[in-house]
Amino acid sequence: MNIIVQKFGGTSVATEELRNKAVDKVIGCIQEGKQPVVVVSAMGRKGEPYATDTLLQIGRDPYQEYTSRELDLIMACGETISSVIFANTIKSRGYKAAALMGFQAGIITDEKYGDADVIKVESQSIIRLLENGIIPVITGFQGISESGNITTLGRGGSDTSAAVIGEALKAELVEIYTDVDGIMTADPRLVTQAKVIDQICYDEIYQMAEDGAKVIHPRAVEVARRGSIVLKIKNTFTNAPGTVISSFEHYENKYSKYPSIGECITAIAHKNNIAQVIVQYEDASEANEIFMSALAENDISIDMINFFIDKKIFTVEEQHLAKLESILRDIGLKYDIHKNCSKITTIGHKMRGVPGVMARIVKALAKENIKILQTSDSYTTISCLVSCENMEKSVNLLHQEFQLA
């Protein structure tokens, strides 16, 4: 079987007109001799009746108390409705289709309600439909635990559903359809010169997703990398070629053996609502052990970590500040917090093998008197922390500095 998994996001299935454009892509896949397996998100975005955020708001009725298990049941309704309507849209065009909830598609998860991890995919039901010429239309974002409870996979869960189904079926390709032409060199709302990236490797797109790009969820990239599944980000409403995501080796000829700085930089990402935290302590080993254990117990993730003899400097998303400050007070640690920061990340495969990247970043920002509050780097990234008021200017300066337009 030449299977193509096609995932359609909420904007792609929001109205009858848009659903028919999405079905055009499914039919086009069939006409190319492929067997499509469709994964759908809930219809529309917050405020629209069947969107996940709307359903979640119902579940937060101040006069009712719902368990996390019950909230998952509420949130799973959006994709269930979407799958039935999309399957019937396909049938109205003369093709056979069947809607499947996550459990009917064999997606087995743990019981971490609201953010479940997929344990396995028992794909026999999907394969039976394909063998009978029926297009499976599967609910994204949901599965079932081994004890029989409906679960949801967290934000971006439909991307993850598409990736795990693609891995289980040994799909030729997983296409993620959205309302943009592909992955771009920066957020086009900030950088008017941003352009679509034709090819990108797993490491680069994972970092982009982790550091603020919202086109695909990082968990889906992890799955694709694990299964060596080629991903493609495409626009439901245009015929743009999109962005191919694969291993670096698939397109290594894109780079010279000794890449220049311009060649090794792929994109600039940003993330807002970041706080810088400076924690001081006298007994470093004991305080560090207690503090880190408390963070883990409270599911608080920290970033841009710098260790010193008498202090630790790191960043955290501002939504976790109240809980973090409570932990710090309970332990009795002295601390300072700087709010309203943004993390600006320069991303490129093997950039650390090229001298001068950090120097150019510092110089470009210094020219405009932008103060760098902190830096961190990895194999594929260099990140700078700046004040939120300097975020947009920083992204544009670095995009221009590395000639990404």
C-alpha positions as CSV (number, residue, x, y, z in Angstrom):
1,M,0.0,0.0,0.0
2,N,1.2,3.5,-0.8
3,I,-0.4,5.2,2.2
4,I,-0.5,9.0,2.7
5,V,-1.7,10.3,6.0
6,Q,-3.4,13.7,5.5
7,K,-4.1,15.7,8.6
8,F,-6.4,18.8,8.4
9,G,-6.4,21.4,11.1
10,G,-9.4,23.3,12.5
11,T,-9.4,26.1,9.9
12,S,-9.4,23.6,7.1
13,V,-12.6,21.9,8.3
14,A,-14.4,24.9,9.7
15,T,-17.1,25.4,7.0
16,E,-18.7,23.4,4.2
17,E,-16.8,25.4,1.6
18,L,-13.4,24.8,3.3
19,R,-14.1,21.1,4.0
20,N,-14.7,20.7,0.2
21,K,-11.4,22.3,-0.5
22,A,-9.8,19.8,2.0
23,V,-11.6,16.9,0.3
24,D,-10.2,18.1,-3.0
25,K,-6.7,17.2,-1.5
26,V,-8.0,13.8,-0.5
27,I,-9.3,13.1,-4.0
28,G,-6.1,14.4,-5.5
29,C,-4.2,11.9,-3.5
30,I,-6.4,9.0,-4.8
31,Q,-6.0,10.2,-8.4
32,E,-2.2,10.0,-7.9
33,G,-2.6,6.3,-7.0
34,K,-2.1,6.7,-3.3
35,Q,-4.3,5.5,-0.4
36,P,-5.3,8.4,1.9
37,V,-5.8,8.1,5.6
38,V,-7.4,11.3,7.0
39,V,-6.9,12.8,10.5
40,V,-9.0,15.8,11.4
41,S,-9.0,18.4,14.2
42,A,-12.1,19.9,15.7
43,M,-13.9,22.5,13.5
44,G,-12.8,26.1,13.8
45,R,-11.2,28.0,16.6
46,K,-12.1,29.4,20.0
47,G,-15.6,30.9,19.9
48,E,-16.9,28.6,17.3
49,P,-19.4,26.0,18.7
50,Y,-17.4,22.8,18.2
51,A,-13.8,24.1,18.7
52,T,-11.8,22.4,21.5
53,D,-11.4,25.7,23.4
54,T,-15.1,26.3,23.3
55,L,-15.9,22.8,24.6
56,L,-13.2,23.3,27.3
57,Q,-14.8,26.5,28.4
58,I,-18.1,24.6,28.9
59,G,-16.2,22.2,31.0
60,R,-15.0,25.1,33.2
61,D,-18.5,26.0,34.3
62,P,-18.0,27.7,37.7
63,Y,-21.0,26.0,39.1
64,Q,-19.9,22.5,38.1
65,E,-16.8,20.5,39.1
66,Y,-15.6,18.1,36.4
67,T,-12.8,15.6,36.8
68,S,-9.9,15.6,34.4
69,R,-11.3,12.3,33.0
70,E,-14.7,14.0,32.3
71,L,-13.0,17.1,30.7
72,D,-11.3,14.7,28.3
73,L,-14.7,13.3,27.4
74,I,-16.0,16.8,26.7
75,M,-12.9,17.8,24.6
76,A,-13.0,14.6,22.5
77,C,-16.4,15.7,21.2
78,G,-15.0,18.3,18.8
79,E,-12.9,15.8,16.7
80,T,-15.7,13.2,16.8
81,I,-18.2,15.7,15.2
82,S,-15.5,16.8,12.7
83,S,-14.7,13.2,11.6
84,V,-18.3,12.3,11.0
85,I,-19.0,15.5,9.0
86,F,-15.8,15.2,7.0
87,A,-16.4,11.5,6.2
88,N,-19.9,12.4,4.9
89,T,-18.4,15.2,2.8
90,I,-16.1,12.6,1.1
91,K,-19.1,10.3,0.6
92,S,-21.1,13.2,-1.0
93,R,-18.3,13.4,-3.6
94,G,-18.7,9.7,-4.6
95,Y,-16.1,8.0,-2.5
96,K,-16.4,5.5,0.4
97,A,-15.4,6.8,3.8
98,A,-15.8,5.9,7.5
99,A,-15.4,8.0,10.6
100,L,-13.3,6.5,13.4
101,M,-12.8,7.8,17.0
102,G,-9.3,7.4,18.3
103,F,-10.0,4.2,20.2
104,Q,-11.7,2.7,17.0
105,A,-8.4,3.5,15.2
106,G,-6.5,1.6,17.8
107,I,-4.7,4.6,19.5
108,I,-3.7,3.3,22.9
109,T,-2.5,5.8,25.5
110,D,-1.5,6.1,29.2
111,E,-4.0,7.8,31.6
112,K,-2.5,11.2,31.8
113,Y,-5.7,13.0,31.1
114,G,-5.4,16.2,29.0
115,D,-1.8,15.4,27.9
116,A,-1.7,11.6,27.3
117,D,1.2,9.8,25.7
118,V,0.5,7.3,22.9
119,I,1.7,3.8,24.0
120,K,0.9,2.0,20.7
121,V,-1.3,2.0,17.7
122,E,-3.2,-1.2,16.9
123,S,-3.8,-0.4,13.2
124,Q,-5.8,-3.5,12.1
125,S,-9.1,-1.6,11.8
126,I,-7.5,1.1,9.6
127,I,-5.9,-1.5,7.4
128,R,-9.2,-3.4,7.0
129,L,-10.9,-0.2,5.7
130,L,-8.1,0.5,3.3
131,E,-8.3,-3.1,1.9
132,N,-12.0,-2.5,1.2
133,G,-11.5,0.7,-0.6
134,I,-12.8,2.8,2.3
135,I,-11.1,6.1,3.4
136,P,-10.6,6.2,7.2
137,V,-11.4,9.6,8.7
138,I,-9.8,9.5,12.2
139,T,-10.3,11.9,15.1
140,G,-7.1,13.6,16.0
141,F,-6.2,14.6,19.5
142,Q,-7.7,11.5,21.2
143,G,-7.2,7.9,22.1
144,I,-8.1,5.4,24.8
145,S,-6.2,4.1,27.8
146,E,-5.6,0.5,28.4
147,S,-8.3,0.5,31.1
148,G,-10.8,1.8,28.6
149,N,-11.0,5.6,29.3
150,I,-11.1,8.2,26.5
151,T,-8.0,10.5,26.7
152,T,-6.8,13.5,24.9
153,L,-3.2,14.2,23.7
154,G,-2.7,17.9,24.7
155,R,-2.2,20.9,22.5
156,G,-1.2,20.0,19.0
157,G,-2.5,16.5,19.6
158,S,-3.9,16.0,16.1
159,D,-0.4,16.5,14.7
160,T,0.8,13.8,17.0
161,S,-2.1,11.5,16.0
162,A,-1.2,11.9,12.3
163,A,2.5,11.1,13.1
164,V,1.8,8.0,15.2
165,I,-0.7,6.6,12.6
166,G,1.8,7.3,9.9
167,E,4.5,5.4,11.8
168,A,2.1,2.4,12.5
169,L,1.1,2.2,8.9
170,K,4.6,2.7,7.6
171,A,3.1,5.6,5.5
172,E,5.0,7.0,2.6
173,L,4.3,10.5,3.8
174,V,2.4,12.5,6.4
175,E,0.9,15.7,5.1
176,I,-0.1,18.4,7.7
177,Y,-2.6,20.7,6.1
178,T,-3.0,24.2,7.5
179,D,-3.8,27.8,6.3
180,V,-0.2,28.8,5.5
181,D,2.1,27.8,2.6
182,G,4.7,26.0,4.7
183,I,7.3,26.6,7.4
184,M,8.6,30.2,7.1
185,T,12.0,31.7,8.0
186,A,10.3,33.8,10.7
187,D,6.8,34.8,11.8
188,P,5.4,36.6,8.7
189,R,3.3,38.8,11.1
190,L,6.5,40.3,12.3
191,V,8.8,39.9,9.3
192,T,7.3,40.9,6.0
193,Q,10.2,39.5,4.1
194,A,9.9,36.0,5.6
195,K,9.8,33.3,3.0
196,V,8.7,29.6,2.9
197,I,11.5,27.1,3.6
198,D,11.4,24.3,1.0
199,Q,13.2,21.7,3.1
200,I,14.1,21.4,6.7
201,C,15.5,18.6,9.0
202,Y,13.8,17.1,12.0
203,D,16.3,18.8,14.5
204,E,15.7,22.3,13.0
205,I,11.9,22.1,12.9
206,Y,11.8,20.5,16.4
207,Q,13.7,23.5,17.7
208,M,11.5,25.9,15.8
209,A,8.4,24.3,17.3
210,E,9.9,24.3,20.8
211,D,10.9,28.0,20.5
212,G,7.7,29.5,19.3
213,A,6.8,28.4,15.8
214,K,3.2,27.1,15.8
215,V,2.9,25.3,12.5
216,I,3.5,21.8,13.9
217,H,3.8,20.3,17.4
218,P,7.2,19.2,18.6
219,R,5.9,15.8,19.8
220,A,4.8,15.0,16.2
221,V,8.3,15.8,15.0
222,E,9.7,13.5,17.6
223,V,7.5,10.6,16.4
224,A,8.4,11.3,12.8
225,R,12.1,11.3,13.5
226,R,11.8,8.1,15.5
227,G,10.0,6.4,12.6
228,S,11.9,8.1,9.8
229,I,8.6,9.4,8.5
230,V,8.7,12.3,6.0
231,L,6.4,15.1,7.0
232,K,5.1,17.8,4.6
233,I,3.5,21.1,5.7
234,K,1.0,22.3,3.1
235,N,-1.7,24.8,2.6
236,T,-5.3,23.4,2.2
237,F,-6.3,26.4,0.1
238,T,-3.5,26.7,-2.4
239,N,-1.3,24.5,-4.6
240,A,1.9,25.7,-3.0
241,P,4.5,22.9,-2.7
242,G,4.9,23.3,1.0
243,T,7.8,22.4,3.3
244,V,9.4,18.9,3.5
245,I,10.6,17.8,6.9
246,S,13.0,14.8,6.9
247,S,16.4,13.8,8.1
248,F,19.3,16.1,7.3
249,E,20.9,13.4,5.1
250,H,17.9,13.5,2.7
251,Y,19.0,16.9,1.4
252,E,22.5,17.4,2.6
253,N,23.5,18.6,-0.9
254,K,21.6,21.8,0.0
255,Y,24.7,22.7,2.1
256,S,28.3,22.9,1.1
257,K,30.8,20.7,3.0
258,Y,32.0,23.8,4.9
259,P,28.9,26.0,5.0
260,S,29.1,29.8,5.4
261,I,27.2,31.5,8.2
262,G,24.4,32.3,5.8
263,E,24.0,28.7,4.6
264,C,23.9,27.2,8.1
265,I,21.1,29.5,9.4
266,T,17.6,28.3,8.6
267,A,15.1,30.5,10.6
268,I,14.5,32.9,13.5
269,A,11.9,31.9,16.1
270,H,10.6,33.7,19.1
271,K,8.7,33.0,22.3
272,N,7.0,35.6,24.5
273,N,5.8,35.8,28.1
274,I,9.1,34.6,29.5
275,A,10.5,35.5,32.9
276,Q,14.1,35.4,33.9
277,V,14.7,34.0,37.4
278,I,17.9,34.4,39.5
279,V,18.1,32.1,42.5
280,Q,20.8,32.6,45.1
281,Y,21.9,30.0,47.6
282,E,24.8,29.2,50.0
283,D,24.7,25.4,50.2
284,A,24.5,24.9,46.4
285,S,24.3,21.1,46.4
286,E,21.5,20.7,48.9
287,A,19.5,23.7,47.7
288,N,19.8,22.6,44.1
289,E,18.6,19.0,44.8
290,I,15.6,20.2,46.8
291,F,14.7,22.9,44.3
292,M,15.0,20.7,41.2
293,S,12.9,17.9,42.8
294,A,10.2,20.5,43.6
295,L,10.1,21.7,40.0
296,A,9.7,18.1,38.7
297,E,6.9,17.3,41.2
298,N,5.0,20.5,40.0
299,D,5.6,19.9,36.3
300,I,7.5,23.2,35.9
301,S,9.9,23.2,33.0
302,I,12.8,25.7,33.1
303,D,15.0,26.8,30.2
304,M,18.2,28.7,29.3
305,I,19.8,27.4,32.5
306,N,23.2,28.9,33.7
307,F,24.9,27.5,36.8
308,F,27.3,29.5,39.0
309,I,28.9,28.8,42.4
310,D,26.4,30.9,44.3
311,K,23.4,31.2,42.0
312,K,21.4,29.7,39.2
313,I,19.9,31.8,36.3
314,F,17.1,30.3,34.2
315,T,13.9,31.2,32.4
316,V,10.4,30.0,32.9
317,E,7.0,30.7,31.1
318,E,5.2,33.4,33.1
319,Q,2.1,31.1,33.5
320,H,4.2,29.1,36.0
321,L,5.5,32.0,38.1
322,A,3.0,31.8,40.9
323,K,3.7,28.2,41.6
324,L,7.5,28.8,41.2
325,E,7.5,31.6,43.7
326,S,5.6,29.5,46.2
327,I,8.3,26.8,45.8
328,L,11.1,29.3,46.3
329,R,9.5,30.8,49.4
330,D,8.9,27.3,50.9
331,I,12.5,26.3,50.5
332,G,13.7,29.7,51.8
333,L,15.8,30.8,48.7
334,K,16.5,34.3,47.8
335,Y,15.5,35.2,44.3
336,D,14.9,38.0,41.7
337,I,12.4,37.8,38.8
338,H,12.5,39.8,35.6
339,K,9.2,39.6,33.8
340,N,8.1,40.6,30.2
341,C,11.0,38.9,28.4
342,S,11.2,37.3,25.0
343,K,13.4,34.4,23.8
344,I,14.8,35.0,20.3
345,T,16.3,31.8,18.8
346,T,18.5,31.6,15.7
347,I,18.2,28.0,14.3
348,G,20.4,26.1,11.9
349,H,21.8,22.6,11.5
350,K,25.5,22.4,12.6
351,M,25.8,26.1,13.2
352,R,28.2,25.4,16.0
353,G,30.7,24.2,13.5
354,V,30.8,27.6,11.9
355,P,32.8,30.3,13.8
356,G,31.3,33.8,14.3
357,V,27.6,33.2,14.6
358,M,27.3,34.4,18.1
359,A,29.5,37.4,17.4
360,R,27.2,38.4,14.6
361,I,24.1,38.1,16.7
362,V,25.6,40.2,19.5
363,K,26.8,42.8,17.0
364,A,23.5,43.0,15.2
365,L,21.5,43.6,18.4
366,A,24.1,45.9,19.9
367,K,23.9,48.2,16.9
368,E,20.3,49.0,17.9
369,N,21.2,49.2,21.6
370,I,19.2,46.0,22.4
371,K,20.4,44.6,25.7
372,I,20.9,40.8,25.8
373,L,19.8,39.6,29.2
374,Q,21.0,36.0,28.8
375,T,22.1,33.5,26.2
376,S,22.1,29.8,25.7
377,D,23.1,27.5,22.8
378,S,22.7,23.9,21.5
379,Y,23.9,21.9,18.5
380,T,21.3,23.7,16.3
381,T,20.4,26.9,18.2
382,I,21.7,30.1,19.7
383,S,19.1,31.9,21.9
384,C,19.1,35.4,23.4
385,L,16.8,36.7,26.0
386,V,15.6,40.3,25.5
387,S,12.9,42.5,26.8
388,C,9.5,42.0,25.2
389,E,9.6,45.6,23.9
390,N,12.6,44.7,21.8
391,M,11.2,41.3,20.5
392,E,10.0,42.4,17.1
393,K,13.0,44.5,16.3
394,S,15.3,41.7,17.3
395,V,13.7,39.1,15.1
396,N,13.8,41.5,12.1
397,L,17.4,42.5,12.8
398,L,18.6,38.8,12.9
399,H,16.5,37.8,9.9
400,Q,18.2,40.6,8.0
401,E,21.7,39.9,9.4
402,F,21.6,36.3,8.2
403,Q,20.0,37.2,4.8
404,L,17.1,34.8,5.2
405,A,14.8,36.8,2.9
